[in-house]
């Protein structure tokens, strides 16, 4: 039996392990943390065929510059001297064109639709019993500008065959009466689904353990041992892990580790914040508040309020003004719902690994024959977990992949 080391115990790493095990590999997962926190645990839990427009879209640079000096803004770039960030930002700017977005859209849609199918296939196989609801996601707006933009995207989605409906203010308030009068309408993407991330992550870990997968936590890879075009081992502070194949799925830390073996895989950590409310809110439909760039999800026994995109380096620092901005957005968009101080005090954060062009890196590099990359999913890491793992297993086995991987090549910025 061939041995594979997966570096990273987030959603991409665990799904890589899942599909590798199903293909008969002996798998060990390395992670520098205790695997109980981070973006894979605190995200909004959306499965989103609706999200077919990449983050690197025309206009986002201009908007980001406007918000740059406002640390409470939805899209915040902390001013700092960081050459790696400058290089990434230049690539991001080059990617934010109409032609490149058009090329990325069908790729993201195919990935999301196939990944949704794999989640549902997993649930129907009866090895798992996780929270999964296909109620769709509302894109709710207050401003005329947001309404116009969302209607344009909805038209594209309908043309692409997605199940979408545009709701008037009256229709929206009928199905979700907790909205305030400020909310003037929404687009309902009935094609989307939602889950409770940390519950699923525990189930997946338990299943992997039952299948003989080894978890080595608190193990940060410090060196990679290479022989020719093959990686032979990963070295941590106290152990050398040898294997036949290796997967880099370590999120926002992938870029730094890859650079130690001569690979250029630009990624920046985009921090998101999350608060859980363990009391009735009356919110029954997953919703993205478009103007506030915030996601609200009715999960298994609680409601999660999450959002913002913050580029401030790889850290888990909680900026209180950003938490307050989220809480204010909730109060403005909903009637009689307020995030309490104790709930704000328990706010957490996680880093989404963001590529410059809004597409993930999935596949082998030309430099090493036994290394597969699985990172750079930005805000779609949860949605794309299953398809990422499936493609990783196919690449490791040199099998025909489910989709054309050339747009996702880890070598594309070399």
GITATA-V657078 format. One record per residue. RES is the residue in three letters. SS is DSSP state (H for helix, E for strand, L for the rest). PSI is psi in whole degrees, -180 to 180 (* if undefined). Layout:
res | ss | psi
RES | SS | PSI
RES | SS | PSI
This chain:
res | ss | psi
UNK | L | 129
UNK | L | 142
UNK | E | 138
UNK | E | 135
UNK | E | 126
UNK | E | 119
UNK | E | 109
UNK | L | 123
UNK | L | 28
UNK | L | -166
UNK | H | -40
UNK | H | -40
UNK | H | -43
UNK | H | -38
UNK | H | -31
UNK | H | -46
UNK | H | -41
UNK | H | -51
UNK | H | -28
UNK | H | -42
UNK | H | -43
UNK | H | -22
UNK | L | 4
UNK | L | 10
UNK | L | 152
UNK | E | 119
UNK | E | 137
UNK | E | 131
UNK | E | 126
UNK | E | 137
UNK | E | 142
UNK | L | -11
UNK | L | -171
UNK | L | 8
UNK | L | 45
UNK | L | 1
UNK | L | 178
UNK | L | 180
UNK | H | -34
UNK | H | -19
UNK | H | -26
UNK | H | 8
UNK | L | 177
UNK | L | -11
UNK | L | 25
UNK | E | 141
UNK | E | 115
UNK | L | 79
UNK | L | -23
UNK | L | -23
UNK | L | 69
UNK | L | 1
UNK | L | 122
UNK | L | 159
UNK | L | -38
UNK | L | 74
UNK | L | 155
UNK | L | 135
UNK | L | -21
UNK | H | -32
UNK | H | -47
UNK | H | -45
UNK | H | -41
UNK | H | -40
UNK | H | -36
UNK | H | -36
UNK | H | -7
UNK | L | -38
UNK | L | 2
UNK | L | 102
UNK | L | -6
UNK | L | 3
UNK | L | 157
UNK | L | -33
UNK | E | 101
UNK | E | 130
UNK | E | 114
UNK | L | 122
UNK | L | 124
UNK | L | 159
UNK | L | 107
UNK | L | 102
UNK | H | -37
UNK | H | -38
UNK | H | -41
UNK | H | -44
UNK | H | -45
UNK | H | -44
UNK | H | -36
UNK | H | -43
UNK | H | -38
UNK | H | -46
UNK | H | -42
UNK | H | -27
UNK | H | -20
UNK | L | 59
UNK | L | 158
UNK | H | -44
UNK | H | -40
UNK | H | -35
UNK | H | -41
UNK | H | -38
UNK | H | -34
UNK | H | -31
UNK | H | -51
UNK | H | -29
UNK | H | -49
UNK | H | -39
UNK | H | -45
UNK | H | -44
UNK | H | -47
UNK | H | -42
UNK | H | -43
UNK | H | -36
UNK | H | -40
UNK | H | -43
UNK | H | -39
UNK | H | -37
UNK | H | -46
UNK | H | -34
UNK | H | -41
UNK | H | -42
UNK | H | -39
UNK | H | -17
UNK | L | -12
UNK | L | 11
UNK | L | -15
UNK | L | 156
UNK | L | 73
UNK | L | 158
UNK | L | 121
UNK | E | 121
UNK | E | 136
UNK | L | 68
UNK | L | -8
UNK | L | 180
UNK | E | 134
UNK | E | 133
UNK | E | 95
UNK | E | 138
UNK | E | 157
UNK | L | -34
UNK | L | 157
UNK | H | -38
UNK | H | -46
UNK | H | -38
UNK | H | -47
UNK | H | -45
UNK | H | -42
UNK | H | -35
UNK | H | -37
UNK | H | -43
UNK | H | -40
UNK | H | -40
UNK | H | -42
UNK | H | -42
UNK | H | -41
UNK | H | -42
UNK | H | -30
UNK | L | 1
UNK | L | 9
UNK | L | 153
UNK | L | 102
UNK | E | 142
UNK | E | 146
UNK | E | 127
UNK | E | 131
UNK | L | 171
UNK | H | -43
UNK | H | -45
UNK | H | -39
UNK | H | -47
UNK | H | -21
UNK | H | -40
UNK | H | -18
UNK | L | 75
UNK | L | -9
UNK | L | -9
UNK | E | 148
UNK | L | 169
UNK | L | -18
UNK | L | -30
UNK | L | 119
UNK | L | -4
UNK | E | -179
UNK | E | 161
UNK | E | 129
UNK | E | 111
UNK | E | 91
UNK | L | -11
UNK | L | -15
UNK | L | 164
UNK | E | 173
UNK | E | 160
UNK | E | -178
UNK | L | 99
UNK | H | -52
UNK | H | -28
UNK | H | -44
UNK | H | -42
UNK | H | -40
UNK | H | -42
UNK | H | -42
UNK | H | -41
UNK | H | -43
UNK | H | -42
UNK | H | -44
UNK | H | -41
UNK | H | -40
UNK | H | -21
UNK | L | 8
UNK | L | 6
UNK | L | 136
UNK | E | 133
UNK | E | 126
UNK | E | 98
UNK | E | 160
UNK | L | 24
UNK | L | 98
UNK | L | 124
UNK | L | 122
UNK | L | -19
UNK | E | 149
UNK | E | 127
UNK | E | 123
UNK | E | 141
UNK | E | 107
UNK | L | -124
UNK | L | 19
UNK | E | 144
UNK | E | 133
UNK | E | -22
UNK | E | 157
UNK | E | 134
UNK | E | 127
UNK | L | -170
UNK | L | -23
UNK | L | 1
UNK | L | 146
UNK | E | 122
UNK | E | 111
UNK | E | 149
UNK | L | 172
UNK | L | -28
UNK | E | 158
UNK | E | 145
UNK | E | 126
UNK | E | 108
UNK | L | 45
UNK | L | 34
UNK | H | -130
UNK | H | -10
UNK | H | -2
UNK | H | -44
UNK | H | -47
UNK | H | -44
UNK | H | -41
UNK | H | -35
UNK | H | -24
UNK | L | -16
UNK | L | 26
UNK | L | 21
UNK | L | 137
UNK | L | 98
UNK | L | 83
UNK | L | 123
UNK | L | 140
UNK | E | 142
UNK | E | 121
UNK | E | 108
UNK | E | 136
UNK | E | 154
UNK | E | 156
UNK | E | 138
UNK | E | 137
UNK | E | 136
UNK | E | 112
UNK | L | 48
UNK | L | 160
UNK | L | 135
UNK | L | -18
UNK | L | -2
UNK | L | 122
UNK | L | -12
UNK | L | 132
UNK | E | 136
UNK | E | 136
UNK | E | 121
UNK | E | 101
UNK | H | -46
UNK | H | -31
UNK | H | -5
UNK | L | 54
UNK | E | 144
UNK | E | 135
UNK | E | 130
UNK | E | 125
UNK | E | 105
UNK | L | -167
UNK | L | 86
UNK | L | 2
UNK | L | 172
UNK | E | 133
UNK | E | 134
UNK | E | 117
UNK | E | 159
UNK | E | -171
UNK | E | 155
UNK | E | 115
UNK | E | 122
UNK | E | 101
UNK | L | 20
UNK | L | 170
UNK | L | 92
UNK | L | 166
UNK | L | 25
UNK | L | 133
UNK | L | 117
UNK | L | 114
UNK | H | -31
UNK | H | -27
UNK | H | -38
UNK | H | -44
UNK | H | -38
UNK | H | -41
UNK | H | -44
UNK | H | -39
UNK | H | -38
UNK | H | -39
UNK | H | -47
UNK | H | -35
UNK | H | -32
UNK | H | -18
UNK | E | 152
UNK | L | 131
UNK | L | 29
UNK | L | 123
UNK | L | 134
UNK | L | 122
UNK | L | 160
UNK | H | -41
UNK | H | -34
UNK | H | -37
UNK | H | -37
UNK | H | -24
UNK | L | 10
UNK | L | 142
UNK | E | 171
UNK | E | 161
UNK | E | 154
UNK | E | 123
UNK | E | 128
UNK | E | 111
UNK | E | 123
UNK | L | 162
UNK | L | -26
UNK | L | 6
UNK | L | 3
UNK | L | 144
UNK | L | 166
UNK | E | 116
UNK | E | 122
UNK | E | -178
UNK | E | 157
UNK | L | 163
UNK | L | -14
UNK | L | -32
UNK | L | 131
UNK | L | -16
UNK | L | 25
UNK | E | 129
UNK | E | 135
UNK | E | 140
UNK | E | 88
UNK | E | -180
UNK | L | 27
UNK | E | -6
UNK | H | -128
UNK | H | 4
UNK | H | 17
UNK | L | -45
UNK | L | -47
UNK | L | -37
UNK | L | 9
UNK | H | -56
UNK | H | -45
UNK | H | -34
UNK | H | -49
UNK | H | -41
UNK | H | -45
UNK | H | -36
UNK | H | -47
UNK | H | -40
UNK | H | -41
UNK | H | -42
UNK | H | -35
UNK | L | 2
UNK | L | 35
UNK | L | 166
UNK | L | 121
UNK | L | 156
UNK | L | -32
UNK | L | 167
UNK | L | 120
UNK | L | -3
UNK | H | -37
UNK | H | -17
UNK | H | 8
UNK | L | 131
UNK | L | -14
UNK | L | 1
UNK | L | -15
UNK | L | 11
UNK | L | *
